[in-house]
Amino acid sequence: MNKRILMLLLGIVLCLQLYAQEQNVVQKADTKWFPEAKLGLFLHYGLYAIPAGVWKGKEYKGVGEWIQERAKIPISEYEQLATQFNPQQFDANEWVLFAKDCGFKYIVITTKHHDGFAMYKSDVSKFNIVDATPFKRDIIRELADACKKHGMKLGFYYSQSRDWHEADAEGNLWDFKGYQKNFQKYLDEKCKPQLQELLTRYGDVALIWFDGGRKMSDNESTQLVNWVHKFQPNCLTSSRIGNGRGDYETLSDNKLPTTTTDQAYEALFTHNFRSWGYSKTETKLRTPQELMEVLLNTISKGANLLLNIGPKPEGVFQEESIRDFRIIGKWINANAEAIYGSKGSPFPEMPWGYITSKPGALYLHVTKWPEDQKLSLPLNGRSSSAKFLVSGKKIKSKIAGENLLLSLPAKQPDEMCTVIKVSY
């Protein structure tokens, strides 16, 4: 009998050890599509679009989506914004077609930002766009349907740890001052159930773009990544889940990559310089040329670029964003071969621009036209040919020692950026 009891106890211990190991083993998703896509459209949309950086007559510079925290707005007051939220001009098909025309291959939209407001019909919290606003429509449902119709991948931003509407989540110290938080309770009762809703009601989800700011434990990060993969094994998770547990790396806000790698990673920039949500206080926008430099710097390092717009309260994009993104989109579509599916540059930075690559080909993105009309490339004496990518016109070239020397015309064909394809 004692031997049987001992064996039973050993079996229980072994099962507990295996369970503990499983909790810290992350299931990884297939990232193959991600680095090939290269361009994503980020949309920060929520109640914060209404104050747009101004509360009770006072301007709050910087990130407009943080207005509740910056102004220390009580939940009871902030909830009143929902009664005003009625984006009657919202058209999901229009948004998706705009993204497609501009060359974006995936869209990421905020489903719940730090304010805790769900931009979809959630059974977990009544603080959502269907139950709490006069709009009464599920924007995420309409966007998911439009993305499926037009062949656009769709990902969901979700603030997993910071939620100013919940006592047990991180962030709100003005409504819940002195409260002893139970973060696991928040994970179990709101975060995980809402993620389940998003992953089971809206078709294929390309990625969950985690964000939040809390230094989560490894166990907490692992819980959420595995929770996502339980419902959609191929749904990617961003590195902002913490502890190195995401499927791909996201850089800091508005930061360019500094190294070239074949790993799946992403830089993220907003059209204006500081706010991700629509803002009346942050009106300076990056010019098309500045956006181009961001794009080329990013993809020449092998990274994706996630470019952000903050839609206006009525459900439309700023006219300036539409204009500037279309300018960039026209160039992207004309030079698609040099962008989608490309890898980073095998060379150090060049004084005349940037390089992307594919097997047997280099794409020279020339933004600074050489004054002497000579462009040199270290190809170790390999036989090669060169042509303008868009026109197909051949470029005179010769081998000079270890370098390929190109003779360019005096006038740059595309003043924003001319792409030269070098085949070898």
Secondary structure as the mmCIF struct_conf table of DSSP 4:
data_model
#
loop_
_struct_conf.conf_type_id
_struct_conf.id
_struct_conf.beg_label_comp_id
_struct_conf.beg_label_asym_id
_struct_conf.beg_label_seq_id
_struct_conf.end_label_comp_id
_struct_conf.end_label_asym_id
_struct_conf.end_label_seq_id
HELX_RH_AL_P HELX_RH_AL_P1 ASN A 2 GLN A 23
TURN_TY1_P TURN_TY1_P1 ASN A 24 ASN A 24
HELX_LH_PP_P HELX_LH_PP_P1 VAL A 25 ASP A 30
TURN_TY1_P TURN_TY1_P2 LYS A 32 LYS A 32
HELX_RH_AL_P HELX_RH_AL_P2 TRP A 33 ALA A 37
STRN STRN1 LEU A 39 LEU A 43
BEND BEND1 GLY A 46 GLY A 46
HELX_RH_3T_P HELX_RH_3T_P1 LEU A 47 ALA A 49
TURN_TY1_P TURN_TY1_P3 ILE A 50 GLY A 53
STRN STRN2 VAL A 54 TRP A 55
TURN_TY1_P TURN_TY1_P4 LYS A 56 GLY A 57
STRN STRN3 LYS A 58 GLU A 59
BEND BEND2 GLY A 62 GLY A 62
HELX_RH_3T_P HELX_RH_3T_P2 GLY A 64 TRP A 66
HELX_RH_AL_P HELX_RH_AL_P3 ILE A 67 ARG A 70
TURN_TY1_P TURN_TY1_P5 ALA A 71 LYS A 72
HELX_RH_AL_P HELX_RH_AL_P4 ILE A 75 TYR A 78
HELX_RH_3T_P HELX_RH_3T_P3 GLU A 79 GLN A 84
TURN_TY1_P TURN_TY1_P6 GLN A 88 GLN A 89
HELX_RH_AL_P HELX_RH_AL_P5 ALA A 92 ASP A 101
TURN_TY1_P TURN_TY1_P7 CYS A 102 GLY A 103
STRN STRN4 TYR A 106 LYS A 112
TURN_TY1_P TURN_TY1_P8 HIS A 114 ASP A 115
STRN STRN5 ALA A 118 ALA A 118
BEND BEND3 MET A 119 TYR A 120
BEND BEND4 ASP A 123 VAL A 124
BEND BEND5 LYS A 126 LYS A 126
STRN STRN6 ASN A 128 ASN A 128
TURN_TY1_P TURN_TY1_P9 ILE A 129 ASP A 131
BEND BEND6 ALA A 132 PHE A 135
HELX_RH_AL_P HELX_RH_AL_P6 ILE A 139 HIS A 150
TURN_TY1_P TURN_TY1_P10 GLY A 151 GLY A 151
STRN STRN7 LYS A 153 SER A 159
BEND BEND7 GLN A 160 SER A 161
STRN STRN8 ARG A 162 ARG A 162
TURN_TY1_P TURN_TY1_P11 TRP A 164 HIS A 165
TURN_TY1_P TURN_TY1_P12 ALA A 167 ASP A 168
BEND BEND8 ALA A 169 ALA A 169
STRN STRN9 GLU A 170 GLU A 170
BEND BEND9 GLY A 171 GLY A 171
BEND BEND10 TRP A 174 PHE A 176
TURN_TY1_P TURN_TY1_P13 LYS A 177 GLY A 178
HELX_RH_AL_P HELX_RH_AL_P7 PHE A 183 TYR A 186
HELX_RH_PI_P HELX_RH_PI_P1 LEU A 187 CYS A 191
HELX_RH_AL_P HELX_RH_AL_P8 LYS A 192 ARG A 201
BEND BEND11 TYR A 202 GLY A 203
STRN STRN10 LEU A 207 ASP A 211
HELX_RH_AL_P HELX_RH_AL_P9 ASP A 218 PHE A 231
TURN_TY1_P TURN_TY1_P14 PRO A 233 ASN A 234
STRN STRN11 LEU A 236 THR A 237
STRN STRN12 SER A 238 SER A 238
HELX_RH_3T_P HELX_RH_3T_P4 SER A 239 ILE A 241
BEND BEND12 GLY A 242 GLY A 242
TURN_TY1_P TURN_TY1_P15 ASN A 243 GLY A 244
BEND BEND13 GLY A 246 ASP A 247
STRN STRN13 TYR A 248 TYR A 248
STRN STRN14 GLU A 249 ASP A 253
TURN_TY1_P TURN_TY1_P16 ASN A 254 ASN A 254
BEND BEND14 THR A 259 THR A 259
BEND BEND15 ASP A 262 GLN A 263
STRN STRN15 TYR A 265 THR A 270
BEND BEND16 HIS A 271 HIS A 271
STRN STRN16 ASN A 272 ASN A 272
BEND BEND17 PHE A 273 ARG A 274
BEND BEND18 TRP A 276 GLY A 277
BEND BEND19 LYS A 280 THR A 281
STRN STRN17 LEU A 285 LEU A 285
HELX_RH_AL_P HELX_RH_AL_P10 PRO A 288 ILE A 299
TURN_TY1_P TURN_TY1_P17 SER A 300 GLY A 302
STRN STRN18 ASN A 304 ILE A 309
TURN_TY1_P TURN_TY1_P18 PRO A 313 GLU A 314
BEND BEND20 GLY A 315 GLY A 315
HELX_RH_AL_P HELX_RH_AL_P11 GLU A 319 ALA A 334
TURN_TY1_P TURN_TY1_P19 ASN A 335 ASN A 335
HELX_RH_3T_P HELX_RH_3T_P5 ALA A 336 ALA A 338
TURN_TY1_P TURN_TY1_P20 ILE A 339 GLY A 341
STRN STRN19 LYS A 343 LYS A 343
BEND BEND21 PRO A 346 PHE A 347
STRN STRN20 MET A 350 MET A 350
TURN_TY1_P TURN_TY1_P21 PRO A 351 TRP A 352
STRN STRN21 GLY A 353 LYS A 358
TURN_TY1_P TURN_TY1_P22 PRO A 359 GLY A 360
STRN STRN22 ALA A 361 VAL A 366
BEND BEND22 THR A 367 LYS A 368
TURN_TY1_P TURN_TY1_P23 GLU A 371 ASP A 372
BEND BEND23 GLN A 373 GLN A 373
STRN STRN23 LYS A 374 PRO A 378
TURN_TY1_P TURN_TY1_P24 ASN A 380 GLY A 381
STRN STRN24 SER A 385 PHE A 388
TURN_TY1_P TURN_TY1_P25 LEU A 389 SER A 391
STRN STRN25 LYS A 394 ALA A 400
TURN_TY1_P TURN_TY1_P26 GLY A 401 GLU A 402
STRN STRN26 ASN A 403 SER A 407
BEND BEND24 ALA A 410 LYS A 411
BEND BEND25 PRO A 413 MET A 416
STRN STRN27 THR A 418 SER A 423
#
